[in-house]
């Protein structure tokens, strides 16, 4: 029991130590107004038009980011509001989106695509999504479930998984702690 208490206290100290060094940011806050990014393929334009029109009341309350001109024009048209547009994914948009995710500027991502996984920089972008625990919908059904959640309009705290180098540092600190068995006084 005492040994477990020592380990729990140590883990809190390690977490605080890593946070002080700026190596771990293991939580982030999604505000009530979410930053929602959209990626749409040319062959999915009509699906995005229909879906965004159906969900426009919800979408109007949030910041919208569109990758590529097609998604941007569609969303501005159906929502009748300005949308933040970045360049097309294969032209550097995926890299820009990855940076925005790493900076904590994207809360969720909605994809209306068919074959984006083969595009340049898509793997880098997906790694940022995983490292930052960003909500992602690869299809209309998942997007419908996300937007019907009561959490869409509430503040929400997201735990981010530790990246490999942070895990290694934490393991090294654990190894340095040698729990000494309790010696009974005679």
C-alpha positions in Angstrom: 0.0 0.0 0.0 2.8 2.4 0.9 4.7 1.5 -2.2 1.7 2.2 -4.4 1.3 5.6 -2.7 4.9 6.4 -3.4 4.5 5.5 -7.1 1.3 7.6 -7.4 3.0 10.6 -5.9 6.1 10.1 -8.1 3.9 9.9 -11.2 2.4 13.3 -10.3 5.8 14.8 -9.8 7.0 13.4 -13.1 4.0 14.8 -14.9 4.5 18.2 -13.3 8.2 18.1 -14.1 7.5 17.2 -17.8 4.9 20.0 -18.0 7.4 22.5 -16.6 9.9 21.6 -19.2 7.3 22.1 -21.9 7.7 18.5 -23.1 4.2 17.3 -22.4 0.9 19.0 -23.2 -1.3 16.1 -22.4 -4.6 17.9 -22.5 -6.2 20.6 -24.6 -9.6 22.3 -24.3 -12.2 22.4 -27.0 -14.2 25.5 -26.5 -17.9 25.8 -27.0 -17.2 27.2 -30.5 -15.2 24.5 -32.2 -12.7 24.8 -35.0 -14.0 22.4 -37.7 -11.9 21.6 -40.8 -13.4 20.1 -43.9 -11.7 18.3 -46.8 -13.8 17.4 -49.9 -13.0 15.6 -53.1 -14.4 16.8 -56.4 -16.6 13.8 -56.7 -18.2 14.4 -53.2 -19.3 18.0 -53.8 -23.0 17.2 -53.9 -22.8 15.2 -50.7 -21.0 18.1 -48.9 -23.6 20.5 -50.2 -26.5 18.4 -49.0 -24.9 17.6 -45.6 -23.8 21.1 -44.8 -27.2 22.5 -45.8 -28.9 20.0 -43.5 -26.5 20.9 -40.6 -26.1 24.6 -41.3 -27.8 25.7 -38.0 -25.1 23.8 -36.0 -22.3 24.7 -38.3 -23.1 28.4 -38.1 -22.1 28.5 -34.4 -18.6 27.3 -35.1 -15.4 28.4 -36.9 -15.1 26.6 -40.3 -11.8 25.8 -42.1 -11.9 24.4 -45.6 -9.1 22.7 -47.4 -9.2 23.6 -51.1 -11.4 26.0 -53.1 -14.3 23.5 -53.7 -15.0 22.9 -50.0 -14.6 26.6 -49.2 -17.0 27.8 -51.9 -19.6 25.1 -51.0 -19.5 25.8 -47.3 -19.6 29.6 -47.8 -22.6 29.1 -50.1 -24.6 26.8 -47.9 -23.8 28.6 -44.6 -23.8 32.1 -46.0 -20.8 33.0 -43.8 -17.1 33.5 -44.3 -15.0 30.3 -44.2 -11.3 30.2 -43.5 -9.8 28.6 -46.7 -6.4 27.0 -47.1 -4.8 25.6 -50.2 -5.6 22.2 -51.6 -4.3 19.2 -49.7 -1.8 17.9 -52.2 -0.5 21.4 -52.8 0.5 21.9 -49.2 -2.9 22.1 -47.5 -2.3 18.8 -45.6 0.9 20.1 -44.2 -0.7 23.4 -43.2 -3.6 21.5 -41.6 -1.1 19.3 -39.7 0.6 22.5 -38.3 -2.8 23.9 -37.3 -3.6 20.7 -35.5 -0.3 20.6 -33.7 -0.8 24.2 -32.6 -4.2 23.3 -31.2 -6.2 25.2 -33.8 -8.3 22.3 -35.1 -10.8 20.5 -32.9 -12.4 18.2 -35.5 -12.1 17.2 -39.1 -14.8 16.1 -41.5 -13.7 14.4 -44.7 -16.0 14.0 -47.8 -13.4 12.2 -49.8 -12.8 9.0 -51.8 -9.0 8.5 -52.3 -7.2 11.1 -50.3 -5.1 8.6 -48.4 -2.7 8.3 -51.4 -2.1 12.1 -51.6 1.2 13.8 -50.7 1.6 14.7 -47.0 -1.6 12.8 -46.0 0.4 10.5 -43.7 2.0 13.5 -41.9 -1.4 15.1 -41.5 -3.0 11.9 -40.1 -0.1 11.5 -37.6 -0.9 15.0 -36.3 -4.6 13.9 -36.0 -3.6 10.9 -33.9 -1.0 12.7 -31.8 -3.5 15.4 -30.9 -6.6 13.2 -30.4 -8.6 15.2 -33.0 -12.1 14.1 -33.7 -12.3 12.8 -37.3 -15.2 11.6 -39.5 -14.3 9.8 -42.7 -17.9 9.6 -43.8 -21.3 11.2 -43.6 -22.7 8.7 -41.0 -19.9 9.4 -38.6 -20.2 13.2 -39.1 -24.0 12.9 -38.4 -23.3 11.2 -35.1 -20.6 13.7 -34.1 -22.9 16.7 -34.9 -25.9 15.1 -33.1 -23.8 14.8 -29.9 -24.7 17.2 -27.1 -20.9 17.8 -26.7 -20.8 19.7 -30.0 -21.9 22.9 -28.1 -20.1 22.4 -24.9 -16.5 22.9 -23.7 -14.7 19.6 -23.7 -11.3 18.5 -22.3 -9.3 16.2 -24.6 -6.5 14.0 -23.4 -3.7 13.8 -25.9 -1.6 10.7 -26.1 2.1 11.0 -25.3 4.3 10.8 -28.4 7.1 8.3 -28.4 9.9 10.5 -27.2 7.7 11.7 -24.3 6.9 8.1 -23.4 10.6 7.3 -23.4 11.4 10.2 -21.1 8.7 9.1 -18.7 10.0 5.5 -18.8 13.5 6.7 -18.0 12.2 8.7 -15.0 10.3 5.6 -13.8 13.4 3.5 -14.0 15.3 6.0 -11.9 12.9 5.5 -9.1 13.8 2.5 -7.1 11.1 1.6 -4.6 13.0 0.6 -1.6 11.3 -2.1 0.5 10.2 -1.0 3.9 12.6 -2.1 6.6 11.0 -2.9 10.0 12.7 -1.3 12.9 13.9 -3.8 15.4 
